Amino acid sequence: MNIILDKLKSLPYANVPPETVQYFLTLPREKTLEELRNIALSDNDILAGRAIYAILDIDADYGRKTLIEMHGNEKWWQFIAYSAYRYGDSSFIEPLCEILSTSKNPNNRVLAAGALVNLGDATAVPTLISALDDEGEDYEGRKVKVYAQKALDRINSNT
């Protein structure tokens, strides 16, 4: 299905527009998802990112499961944090804690802490407490420790 690869290559930006997703939905679903997953696992980071965005838009459950399987690779941490924030799946809590505690990229840590504001539970508390000392901030000036505190406040209000 080179048509999928060609379509992703032709996009001028990272996100996959709705009309491209609609086109992919006209193709055989299982083969399309399999091809997109293969592209996502490729060494081409731009195409891999586009493929993951397309997978998430076509089948969010399949996309979340794919990302969780790939959480050991730091290149996917931004997508994992973003997807956890967007789709709110508690199976992301463990990968989010790993991102928050080990990523050298403050953008990833802010995204992970922000996702834990909505998803976090008692299992995230030790990681969030450690993140209270994190002075990192993302490209918009949002601080890791602020989101860690918000996540802790929300978890504590639910107990």
ABEGO torsion letter per residue (X at the ends): XAAAAAAAAABABABBBAAAAAAAAABBAAAAAAAAAAAAABABAAAAAAAAAAAAAABAAAAAAAAAAAAABAAAAAAAAAAAAAAGBAAAAAAAAAAAAABABAAAAAAAAAAAAAABBAAAAAAAAAAAABABBBAAGBBAAAAAAAAAAAAAAAX
